[in-house]
Amino acid sequence: MLEKKLITDSLQKTQCPKCGASLDGANLVTVSEAATLFVAHAVCAVCKAESVVTITPGGSGSISVQTDLLSYEFKKFIAAKAITYDDVLNLHVALKKENIWSLLAKKDKNLEKQQKA
């Protein structure tokens, strides 16, 4: 787990990818934290742009990338299992048989059935 001081110091030096302001006062939601890595969803205090900030104690310091995901969405996708080659091939085969809108409509109907049960 990284020290709070390192995270604070890194955020002071990290700029918002949209307006260039320091992310020091940004609203942070921790997405992932390990001994050598801290990933957070940040909302710039100045322009409200959302970004993902990665902080490491090593040479790279901190990196901010603009995103349109909200913090809970980011946590959802980071925890999701990886897509396999078979998943891509299965989707390709399915799209040859039906258009994407039909497939999405079927998925919506299945989700509605699951929620009612």
N, C-alpha and C positions, 0 to 999 in steps of 0.2 A: 504494500500500500504506500502510495506517495505521500510525502509530508504536505500538510496544508499550506505551509509557507512556499514550497516549490510550486504548488498549483497557483497560488495567489500571484507570485512573482511572474510566472509564465503568462498568466492572463493579462497582467499589466503590459506585457510586451506584445501580446497577440492583438492583431487588428481585426475589426469586423470586415468580412470580405465585401460588404456592400458600401458602407459609409467611411470606413477607415478608422473609426473611433476605437479606443482601447476596449477590450472585453473585460476589463477589471470590474466594472459594475454590472456585468451581465447576469441575468437570471440563469442559474445552472441547474441542470438535472443530471445526476450521474447515471450513465448508461452502463459502463463497465469499469471495473477497477481491479488492478492486479499490482504485484510488487513493482513492476517497471513500466506500467502503463495506466493512464487515466483517460477515459473517453466520456465526454459529457455533451449534452444538448444545451446550447447557449442561445439566449435571446438578447440581442444587443440593447443596452439601456437607451441608446440614442435613437436608432432608426427601427428597432423591433425586428430586424432581420434575424432569421433563425439559421444557426450553423451547428456543425458538429466539430467539437474541439478535441484534438488528441494531444496529450501531454506526456512526454517521456523525459526522464532525467538525463538521458544520454545526449549525444550531439544534435539531434533534430529538434529538441526543445518542444515547441508547440506548433500545431498546424490547425488552421480553421478552414472549413469548407462549408459554403452556403448550402442549405438544404430546404426542401419544402415539407419535410416530415416534422411532425410534432414529437415531443419526447416519448410519449407512450407508444407511438407508431415505431419509432426507432428501436425501442426496447423489444417490441414485438418481432421486428424483422431480424434483429441481431441474434435473437434466440431461436429463430426458425432453422430447420434443418436445411442443408445445402441442396440445391437442385442438381440432380444427376443427369448424365447423358441420356439415360433411359427415359427420364421425365421429359426431356426436350424432344426425343424421338416419338414418344407417345403423344405429345401435344401436336407434333407435325402430322402424324397419322390421323388424329382426331380432326384437325383443321382441313385435311383433304376430304373428309366425309361431310363435315358440317361447318357453317361459318361461325365465327367467334361469338356472335350475339346469341345464337341458338345454344351454344355451350354454356355461356354465362347465365342465360335464362334457366337452363336446367339446374345449374348450381344454386341459383337463388331459390328455386322451388324445393330443392333438397334441404337447404338451410332452413326454410320456413317449416318444413315437415319436422326437422330435428328440434326446432324451438318449441313446436306445439307438443311434442312428445315428452 
